Amino acid sequence: MVGAALLTSLSPALAGSGPIKIVLPEEADLLEPCMATRSNIGRIIMENVSETLTELDVRGKQGVMPRLAEKWEQNADGSWRFHLRKGVKFSDGSAFDAKDVKHSIDRVMSDKMTCEAKRYFGGMTIDAAVVDDATIDIKVGPVQPIMPLLMSLVTIVPENTPMQFVREPIGTGPYKLTNWTPGQQIVLENRADYWGKQPSVTKATYLFRADPSVRAAMVQTGEADLSPSISQLDATNPKTDFSYLDSETVYLRIDHNIAPLNDVRVRKALNLAIDRKAFLGTLVPEGAVLATAIVPPTTLGWNPDVKQFPFDPEAAKKLLADAKAAGVPVDKPITVIARSANFPNVTEIMEAIQAQLQDVGFNIDLKFVEVAEHETYYSKPFKEGRGPQLVAAMHDNSKGDPSFSMFFKYASKGTQSGFSDPKVDDLIQRASAAVGDERAKLWSQLIAYLHDDVVADVLLFHMVGYARVSERLDFKPTIATNSMLQLSEIGIK
């Protein structure tokens, strides 16, 4: 019963219990389980309401651990057999079994829905076959050596869940949704019939405030107990404020399909025009790392030989002049589309980047949108008749392997890819199927090629997060905190 042991180790052995209030920067537009890999949704329901077969233990660093699956092994044909936990019930009282797992996988992969979790399985075919009520075989092509880790992204729903987004998620987790008042609050309450250890938090009320200073003040005054995201400027109390290594990478996704962004000189000029170091310790936390990849430095295959573009506005101007002389329409307006309240100081950061790009000769418009509209620019199908666009975003990869980023960000068929390159497609396919040193080597090659040759994006920062935690709680944030906030990890003093 390793899974039960994990939960016990994550749940503080404290006598206190009761309700808490959590204040977040962005309201959830959905509470659909198959969208829980998106941070504004995952912070609320992932592993709280909706559980997965496996989970990555980032707090204890024990690797992939059991959740709804007790154990697993790889079959001779390369498929994976998962042995499921018995005696588990969903919050609607129905029993959990292998048919629910099959339906959940089929639902994520269905063309009838646009589930965010599907993007992590790009380029794969998946077939789930029920062996018996407590056993399921999952066959994937090409064979995936990290399949148990991939299953930490598939939330399990009852087999009668429709092939359309649901408003009220039904899950096997320790909490159930009891109230959702859009624009005001979301409330989760603990389940007496949960299969695992009862958490200390009996009820969690989620509030939403865009201003990080307001969030910090709410915890300070007792109006809230926890804000997982405040600004560095507000992190002034060592008793309540904690920095944590964030798995988020801030970047501008370039749409290579539209001129002038289809010219590599223009893409290099974008990168050379931005003074990344000037942001550190001012608008961006001092501990943030300048990015050379879409994944953080803790990831397999990280390439230390890839160097970030220097701040060189004169070189940027020359590249634009060369491109213009060759007939590239460099004067065309380019729109930067950013997500409101995406991270602390997002408005000021994007306005500063707009000014730096304009200084070297770019014609930049800046547009802020809410999370649902942002997704229409960020993911395919891209709008017909669109102008040149840069989509400002944060990408989370706390899983330790680039496969959770590379296909949907960069493959020709990737849902958020802004270009098509056969060499990129080949490297992704080979790296995804490789193991050990060869896997790391191929990912490292891809990281260098994307940065130096394709100039795929304007990579900016690997972020450091700051959280404010009430002194009545026993909780320390982790690398996963920005995208997943397990209530079972929170103790009450």
SVG drawing of the C-alpha trace seen along z (x, -y; Angstrom):
<svg xmlns="http://www.w3.org/2000/svg" viewBox="-24 -53 52 63">
<polyline fill="none" stroke="black" stroke-width="0.4" points="0.0,0.0 2.7,-2.5 0.0,-5.0 -1.5,-5.2 2.0,-5.6 2.6,-8.5 -0.6,-10.3 0.2,-9.8 3.7,-11.4 2.2,-14.3 -0.5,-15.0 0.9,-16.7 0.3,-14.6 -1.2,-17.5 -4.3,-17.6 -5.8,-20.7 -8.5,-20.6 -11.0,-23.0 -11.8,-25.3 -9.4,-27.5 -9.6,-30.3 -7.3,-30.4 -7.0,-33.5 -5.9,-33.0 -5.0,-35.4 -7.3,-34.0 -10.8,-32.7 -11.5,-29.2 -13.6,-29.5 -14.1,-25.7 -13.9,-22.9 -13.7,-20.2 -11.4,-17.3 -9.7,-16.8 -8.7,-20.5 -7.0,-20.2 -3.5,-20.4 -4.3,-24.1 -3.0,-26.0 -6.1,-28.1 -8.2,-24.8 -5.6,-22.4 -4.9,-24.5 -8.4,-23.8 -9.5,-20.3 -6.3,-18.3 -5.9,-15.6 -8.5,-17.4 -11.6,-16.5 -10.2,-14.6 -7.5,-12.0 -5.1,-10.3 -3.7,-6.7 -0.2,-7.9 1.4,-11.1 4.9,-12.6 6.1,-13.1 7.9,-16.5 7.9,-17.1 9.5,-13.8 11.4,-13.3 10.3,-9.6 9.5,-9.8 6.3,-8.3 4.0,-7.1 0.7,-5.2 -2.6,-7.0 -5.6,-5.2 -3.3,-2.5 -1.5,-0.5 1.2,0.9 2.0,1.4 4.4,3.2 5.3,3.2 4.0,6.2 6.1,8.0 4.4,6.2 5.4,2.8 2.0,2.0 1.5,1.2 -0.7,3.0 -2.1,1.0 -3.5,2.7 -6.2,0.5 -7.0,-0.3 -10.1,1.5 -12.9,0.1 -12.7,-3.4 -15.9,-5.4 -16.6,-8.5 -18.3,-11.5 -21.6,-10.5 -21.4,-7.1 -20.6,-5.0 -17.7,-2.5 -14.4,-3.1 -13.2,-0.3 -11.3,0.2 -14.2,-0.8 -14.0,-4.3 -10.3,-4.4 -10.9,-3.3 -13.7,-5.9 -11.5,-8.6 -8.7,-7.9 -11.0,-7.6 -12.7,-10.8 -9.4,-12.7 -8.3,-11.4 -11.8,-11.9 -12.2,-14.3 -15.6,-15.2 -13.9,-17.3 -10.9,-19.6 -9.2,-18.4 -6.0,-20.1 -4.6,-16.8 -4.7,-15.4 -1.8,-17.7 0.6,-15.8 -0.1,-12.6 0.5,-14.2 1.8,-11.9 0.7,-8.8 -2.1,-6.3 -3.6,-5.0 -5.7,-1.9 -7.1,-1.1 -8.3,2.5 -10.2,3.7 -8.7,6.9 -11.0,7.1 -12.6,4.6 -9.2,3.9 -6.8,4.3 -6.4,2.3 -3.9,2.6 -2.8,-0.6 -1.1,-0.2 0.5,-3.2 2.3,-3.7 5.1,-4.4 6.0,-2.7 6.5,-5.2 9.0,-4.3 7.5,-7.1 3.9,-5.9 3.4,-5.7 4.5,-9.4 2.2,-10.3 -0.8,-8.8 -0.3,-11.4 -2.0,-13.8 -5.2,-11.8 -7.9,-12.6 -10.4,-9.8 -14.1,-10.3 -17.1,-7.9 -17.8,-5.9 -21.2,-7.6 -19.5,-11.1 -20.7,-12.6 -18.4,-13.5 -18.8,-17.1 -17.4,-19.5 -19.1,-19.1 -19.8,-22.0 -19.7,-19.9 -16.9,-17.4 -17.4,-14.0 -14.1,-12.5 -12.6,-10.0 -10.6,-12.7 -10.8,-13.7 -13.1,-16.7 -16.3,-17.4 -17.5,-20.6 -20.3,-22.1 -20.6,-25.7 -19.5,-27.6 -20.6,-31.2 -18.9,-32.6 -17.1,-35.9 -17.2,-35.2 -16.1,-31.9 -15.6,-28.1 -16.1,-25.8 -14.7,-22.3 -15.7,-20.2 -14.1,-17.0 -15.7,-13.6 -16.3,-11.3 -16.2,-8.3 -12.8,-9.1 -10.7,-6.0 -7.5,-7.5 -6.5,-9.4 -8.8,-12.3 -7.0,-15.6 -6.7,-18.3 -8.5,-20.8 -12.2,-20.1 -13.4,-22.9 -11.6,-25.1 -13.1,-28.4 -11.3,-29.8 -11.5,-33.6 -10.1,-35.4 -8.2,-38.8 -6.1,-39.9 -3.8,-42.3 -1.0,-40.5 -0.8,-43.2 -4.5,-42.6 -3.9,-38.9 -0.9,-39.4 -3.0,-41.8 -5.9,-39.4 -3.6,-36.8 -2.0,-39.3 -5.4,-40.5 -6.9,-37.0 -9.3,-37.5 -7.6,-34.5 -5.2,-31.8 -3.0,-31.2 -2.1,-32.9 0.2,-30.7 1.1,-33.7 2.2,-37.1 4.8,-39.5 8.4,-39.6 7.8,-43.2 5.0,-42.0 7.1,-39.1 8.3,-41.1 7.5,-38.8 9.8,-35.8 7.3,-34.1 4.6,-33.9 6.3,-34.5 8.1,-31.8 9.9,-31.7 9.9,-28.5 11.4,-27.2 8.7,-27.5 8.3,-25.1 6.9,-27.9 8.6,-29.4 7.6,-32.8 7.9,-33.3 6.4,-34.8 5.2,-32.1 5.9,-33.3 3.5,-32.5 6.0,-31.7 3.2,-31.3 2.6,-35.0 5.0,-37.6 7.2,-39.2 7.5,-36.5 8.2,-33.8 11.7,-35.3 14.4,-34.1 16.1,-37.5 13.0,-39.0 12.7,-36.3 16.3,-36.9 15.7,-40.6 12.9,-40.1 15.2,-38.2 18.1,-40.6 15.8,-43.6 14.8,-42.5 17.0,-43.3 16.1,-40.3 18.6,-41.0 17.1,-44.4 13.9,-42.7 15.7,-40.5 15.2,-42.0 12.8,-44.6 9.7,-43.3 10.8,-39.7 12.1,-38.0 15.8,-38.2 16.1,-34.4 14.5,-33.9 16.7,-32.2 17.0,-33.5 15.5,-30.9 17.1,-29.1 14.4,-26.3 10.7,-25.9 11.5,-23.6 13.3,-24.5 17.0,-23.6 15.8,-20.7 14.5,-18.8 16.2,-15.8 18.3,-16.8 18.8,-20.4 21.5,-21.8 23.9,-24.1 25.8,-25.0 22.9,-26.9 23.3,-30.6 20.5,-33.2 20.4,-35.9 22.3,-39.0 20.7,-42.4 21.9,-44.0 19.5,-46.6 22.0,-47.6 22.2,-44.1 18.4,-43.8 18.1,-47.0 20.6,-45.7 18.7,-42.4 15.4,-44.3 17.1,-46.5 18.5,-43.5 15.1,-41.8 13.4,-45.0 15.9,-45.3 15.0,-41.7 11.3,-42.6 10.1,-41.4 7.3,-43.6 9.0,-44.5 6.8,-47.6 3.6,-45.5 1.9,-45.8 2.5,-42.8 0.1,-42.1 1.4,-40.8 -1.5,-39.0 -1.1,-38.5 -3.2,-36.9 -4.5,-39.2 -3.3,-38.3 -1.3,-35.4 1.6,-36.1 2.7,-39.0 3.6,-42.2 2.5,-40.8 1.1,-44.1 4.3,-46.1 6.5,-43.4 4.6,-43.3 4.5,-47.0 8.3,-47.2 8.8,-44.5 6.5,-46.4 8.7,-49.5 11.9,-47.6 10.6,-46.1 9.4,-49.4 12.8,-51.0 14.5,-48.8 11.8,-49.5 9.0,-47.0 5.4,-48.1 3.9,-46.5 0.3,-46.5 -0.4,-45.0 -3.6,-43.3 -4.7,-41.8 -7.4,-39.1 -8.9,-36.8 -7.9,-33.1 -10.7,-31.7 -10.0,-34.1 -6.3,-33.7 -6.7,-30.0 -8.3,-30.9 -5.0,-32.6 -2.7,-30.1 -4.0,-26.8 -5.1,-25.5 -7.1,-26.0 -5.5,-29.4 -7.9,-32.1 -8.0,-32.6 -7.1,-36.0 -5.0,-36.8 -2.2,-39.3 1.3,-38.6 1.1,-37.6 3.2,-36.9 1.3,-35.1 2.7,-35.9 2.3,-32.8 3.7,-30.7 4.3,-27.1 4.5,-24.6 6.6,-21.5 7.3,-20.1 7.4,-16.5 11.1,-16.5 10.9,-15.3 10.7,-17.4 8.0,-15.1 5.4,-17.0 6.3,-20.1 7.9,-19.4 5.2,-17.8 2.4,-20.2 4.7,-23.2 6.8,-22.4 5.8,-19.4 4.1,-20.2 0.8,-18.8 1.3,-20.2 -1.7,-22.1 0.3,-25.2 3.1,-25.0 3.7,-28.1 5.7,-26.4 6.5,-23.1 10.0,-21.6 10.7,-18.0 14.0,-17.9 12.1,-19.0 9.4,-16.3 12.1,-13.6 14.0,-14.6 10.8,-14.7 9.7,-11.2 13.1,-9.6 13.6,-11.3 10.1,-10.3 10.8,-6.6 14.4,-6.6 15.6,-5.8 18.6,-6.7 21.5,-8.6 20.2,-8.5 16.9,-10.1 18.7,-12.9 21.1,-13.4 18.3,-13.7 16.3,-16.2 19.5,-18.2 20.0,-18.3 16.4,-19.5 16.7,-22.3 19.8,-23.6 18.2,-23.3 15.0,-25.1 16.9,-28.0 19.8,-28.5 18.5,-27.5 14.8,-27.6 14.6,-30.6 11.2,-29.2 10.2,-31.6 11.2,-34.6 12.2,-32.7 12.3,-35.0 12.4,-33.6 12.2,-30.5 10.2,-32.0 10.5,-31.9 7.2,-32.0 6.3,-33.7 3.6,-32.5 2.1,-33.9 0.9,-31.4 -0.9,-32.2 0.9,-31.3 -2.0,-29.0 -1.1,-26.7 1.7,-24.2 2.5,-24.4 5.6,-25.0 5.2,-25.5 6.9,-23.3 7.8,-23.4 4.3,-22.2 2.4,-24.8 1.6,-27.1 -0.2,-24.4 -1.5,-22.1 -2.3,-22.8 -3.1,-19.6 -5.2,-20.4 -4.1,-17.1 -0.6,-18.6 -1.8,-21.5 -1.8,-21.1 -3.6,-23.3 -1.8,-24.1"/>
</svg>
